[in-house]
Amino acid sequence: MTSDALTIGRHTFTSRLFVGTGKYRDMDETRRALEASGAEVVTVALRRVNLKDRGEGSMMSLLQQRRVTILPNTAGCATAEDAVRTCRLARELGLSDLVKLEVIGDERTLFPDNEATLEAARILVKEGFTVLPYCIDDPIVCRKLEDLGCAAVMPLAAPIGSGLGIRNPYNLMIIRETAKVPVIVDAGVGTASDAAVAMELGCDGVLMNTAIAGARDPILMAQAMRDAVRAGRMAYLAGRMPKKLYATASSPEQGKIAAL
């Protein structure tokens, strides 16, 4: 598994678990959860975190100490213009070219606005950003985002923060079969088995926040998610046995002891 790296644009990672930084009780719990997850990519909301604050105890100080790749996201943006402006701010602050694009179309469900997402992606790709767009689990939208030059697609498994798990595995399978870029499941994962299922379907990674931060023991859940993503990836690479309606004996039929 050490050679099974995930490449997104010019970036390469050994961990396929991406995590967020919101909803933890305090900075110490955030730090311990990030360490337990083993994640190399950590996403931060540009409109909710003061990226200029690099002082002791700040989020940026913590992430710099961890030496992770910071994935700035445009959470809270409702228009393509806002999302593009927010990404440009990240670049001005000296962050990576890697950005998670979110353009929310509905405040209650937090479903993305497909049209606005495509518009923002088109601009950001032309400006040299490595764009990871959050989108509906729609194979057509994912194909259009890939055609625009996005480095990955990030379809939801269920509404953000719902913890409902993989609601439509067949759409994810179609997206994985047709996409030539990495597919990262973004939103809806609730527990370790959800993460394992996403990886067993062939997805290239999983991004989560609430599933860890909202657990009774976030540190233990971060470890569970780390191991689930690894196990799911290994199971996918190993290839599961075919499903059968009837039993098949695992012991050989030859050489049975004859009845007296």
TORVOGU-802280 format. One record per residue: x, y, z of N, C-alpha, C in turn. Coordinates in steps of 0.02 Angstrom, whole numbers, plus 50000, padded with zeros to 5 digits. Layout:
! TORVOGU-802280
XYZXYZXYZ...
! end
This chain:
! TORVOGU-802280
500414993950000500005000050000500435006350000501075005750016501495011750019501565014949950501495010949896501565013649829500895015849800500355015049838499685016649814499525023949830499865028449796499795035549811499205038449772498925043949799498385047649768498685054049738498605054849673498865060749639498285065149615498305071549636497815076449615498195082449587498155083349522498555088649491499285087249501499645091949529500355090949542500495088549613499965087049651500025085149720499945077549728500345074549772500305067349785500255066149860499805061649879499685060149949499665052649961499875050550020499825043450038499175041950075498915046850111498275046050145497705048050099497175044050098496595045550056496015048350098496145050050159495655053150203495805060550209495325064750188495365071950194494905074050251495115078650293494705080450351494625088050356494095089950391493955097050404494175099050473494065105450490494305108150553493755111250596493135110750574492595113950611492265109550663491895112550709491435109250756491775105650813492435106250821492765103250879492675107650940492755104650999492635108451061493155113851072493775112351055494315117251064494895115351018495415119451020495975118350975496365111950992496375110251056496735104151076496395097951047495725097751050495365092051022495465091850946495475097750915495605098050843496275094950827496785096950865497465094350853497495086850861497205084250914497235077050927496845073050874496295075750851495905072350800496275072150733496595077750716496985077950654497555072950656497895072550713498445067850720498195060650715497625059150746497365052350746497125050250677496895055050637496625053450571497175051550521497775053950532498315052850485498235056550419497755061150417497615064850355498195069450336498325069850272498835074450246498535080750216497875080450204497515086250176496985088350225497005094650244496525097450292496195103550261495525103450260495175109050229494945114150281494995120450262494785125950306494345130650267493835133250301493365137850269493665144850268493785147450209494115153950203493705159550234493045158750236492615164150262492495163450337492765158050367492635156850438493255156350480493835155850448494465155250484494905161150464495215164350514495655169950501496335167250479496445167050414497055164150387497665168550398497555174850416498115179350429498405178350499498005175350543498225174350612498665168150615499315169150623499795163650628500075163150699499755166350746500005166450814499895159850851500205159150909500155153150950499415151850967499195145750957498505143950972498015145150916498255147850860497815149050803497755142750760497245142650719497145136950674497725136350625497945141950597498485141750548499135139450580499255141350642499855139150677499835131550686499255128950705499175121750714499315118050649499025120350594499105116950530499825117250504500155122850517500845123450496501295118850537501145117950600501525113250642501435106150618500825104450596500685097750572500975096550502501155101850467501445101350400500985097650352500345099350356499855096350311499755100950252499445098350200499245102450143498575105650160498565112150161497945115850177497525116350113496895114050119496425114450063495915119850080496025125950058495525131150071494885129750034494315130950067493675129750034493255136150035492765136249992492345142249984491665141250017491645137550072491015136450108490695143150125490035143450116489675149650130489565154050069489895152450014489805156349953489175154049916488785158849892488155157349858488165159349785488705162449763488765164449693489455162649667489505161949601490145160449571490645166049585490405172249584490845178049595491145177749665490735176249716490995175749784491515170249791491385164549759491835158849764492515160449731492495163549673493115165349638493505170449679493155175349705493495180549745493825177449807493485172749838493745169449898494375165349882494375161949826494965158149806495555162749790495415168349760495955173149746496255175749811495845176449862496095178549927496585173449956496405167049948496845161649972497525162049938497515163449874498145163949837498555169949861498225175449875498575181349899498895180149967498595175650006498855174050073499415168950070499585166750009500145162250001499985154850011499335153150007499155146150014499245142449948499125136049949499215131849890498735133749835498895131449774498445132449718497835127749723497875122949769497345118049778496755121349815496155121049786495565124049818494965119349812494565119249864493935115649863493385120749847493065119749790492555124449766491865122349791491545126749828490845125749849490445131949831489905130849794489425136249782488745133449801488485135849857487875132949886487255136049854486795131649834486185134049801485575134149846485625130849904485045130449949485295130150021485085134850062485335135350131485085129750176484515126850161484245121650204484585114950193484675113050130484975106650114485725107150102485965113250089486665114550071486855110850006486365109549964486525106649899486875111949856487335109849814487705114649772487285117249714487455123149692487155126149632487595123849573487335119149534487745116149480487975121349430487515125749408487675130749357488215135449382488145137849444488635142449472489305139049484489285132649504489895128849515490285128149450489935126549396490265125949332490565132649309490205138049321490445144649302491075146449341491075145249407491655146849448492245142349430492105135949417492645131349400492995133449336492605135649287492885137849223493385143549233493205148349275493635154149288494265152049326494165148049379494725146249422495235141849386495005137249345495465133049306495885137349260495565142149227495935146649181496455150849218496315152149283496785156149323497325151949356497335145449341497875141249365497755137749430497155137949457497005134349518496915126949504497075122849554496925115749551496255114849587495725113849549495045114549574494755107649592494495107149653494135101249677493425103449693492955102449648492275104949658491815100149696491465102849745490925099349780490315099449735490015093649723489465093449675488955087949695488385088149662487885082949668488165076449638487925070749661488165064349634487835063049566487965067549520487685067349453488255066049403488255060349369488795058749323488885064049268488345067249247488395072249193488755078549218488565080749278488895086649307489635085149318489785079249344490485077349356490875077249290490575074849237490905074749172491045081849147490565086249156490655093149134491215096649174491245095249239491775098149281492455095549260492485089149245493115086249221493315089349154492835090149109492975093049044493235100249049493025103749102493265110649113493985110749137494235104949161494925104649185495005103849260494455102349296494505101149368494955095149381495355095449433495845090149447495535084149482494935084949508494555079549540493835081649542493385077049557492695078749570492515076149639492075079849673491915078149743491155077649752490855072249728490135071449736489935069949808489355072449829489115070949896488845063849899488865060949959488555054449971487865055450001487775061050036487145063050068487235070450087486705073850108486785080950126487335082150178487665087850173488205089750218487985089150291488385085850330488255085350402487685080650422487385077250373486805072950389487005066250419487595063750401487805057150426487385051450400487045052350344486595047250318486955041750280487595042750265487975037650230487865037850154488065032550121488035032250048487315030950027486965036050003486265035449984486175032649914486645034049869486565031749800487225028849776487375022749796488015019749776488085018849701487515017949666487545016749594487775022849555487565028749576487805034849544488565035549555488795034149616489505034549629489905029649587489625023649577489955018649535490005021049463489465024149438489475026649369489985032349362489995036849412490475042349410491185039549410491325034649452491995031749456492185028249390491705024849359491845021349297492005026049239491695031949239491775036449183492295041949194492445043549256492905049049270493625047049258494015051649230494725050549220495135054349272494795057649318495115061149373494895057849439495245058949494495045056049558494345058049578493995053449610493325054649637493375054349713493225059949745493265060549818492555061349845492325056749885491655057449915491675063049967491235067849959491225073750001490525074750030490455073850094489835075250130489395069050137489115068250198488625063050211488875057050248489525056050251489795050250287489645051050362489415045650393489235046050464489665041750510489905036150484490305031650526490795027950482491205023750514491765020650478491535016150421490975012650430490745008150377490545012150315490305018250322490145022450264490775024050225491305025650261491945027250227492215021050191492155015250223492405009150192492005007550129491345008450131490925007150073491115011750015491215018150030491415022849977492055020649943492535018349982493165016149954493085009449917492675005049942492554998649908492214999549841491825004949834491515006549770492015008949718492615010349740493135012649695493295019949699492965023549745493125030649753493855031349776494155036949759494875037749772495025040749840494515043349873494615046249939493955048449968493995050650032493395052850067493585059150106493145064150103493235070250143492675070650194492855072050256492355072450309492555077250363492055079650400492165083850458491705081850515491055082750505490575081450559490595074250584490715069450539490735062450559491255061250614491785065150613492295064550665492155069350722492075075750706491975080750758491345079750798490825076850767490185075850800490125069250837490645065150835490625058750870490685059750946490465054850984490535055351056491275055651076491695051951041492415052151052492745053650985492855060050969493135061850904493815058750889494225057950940494895055250929494855047950908494445044150942494355037150924494025036450855493555040750841493225040450775493715042350720494165046950733494665048750683495105042750667495285038850717495675032750705495265027750665494625027050683494185022350647494125024250574494045030650560493985032950491494635031850453495195033050485495845031750453495895024350431495725019950477495785012750462495255010450412494655013450415494115011550369494285013450297494575019250288494775021350221495315016750193495795014950235496325010350214496035003550197495605000950241495314994350230494884994150167494474999350157494054999650098494464999950034495005003650036495445004149977495764997349962496004993950014496314987350003495804982349977495194982550003494684977949980494514979149907494494985549887494364987249817494924984549772495544985549793496104983249752496134975649750495944972449806495964965149809495424962049764494864965349759494304962649719493904957649759493274959249772492864954949813492664948649775492484943449812492244937249781491564938549749491384934549698490724935449668490164933649717489614937049712489034935449753488664929449722488434924949764488074919049741487444918149781486944915149750486304913949784486354908049832486754902949813486794896949854487494896049883487534891849933488164890649967488644886649923489294887749934489814883749903490284881449958490374874949963490794872250016491504874650009491804876650065492504878950062492994873350068492784867650094493224861750098493164857650035493694854150014493674850349951493194844449955492894842849897492454837149892492834830549886493444830949857493844824949848494124822549915494214816149918494544813149978494104812750038493434812750029492984812050085493074805050117492984804750182492994798250215492334794750201492374788850173491784785150155491414782650217490754782850213490364780250269490434772650274490464770050335490524762850347489864759450333
! end
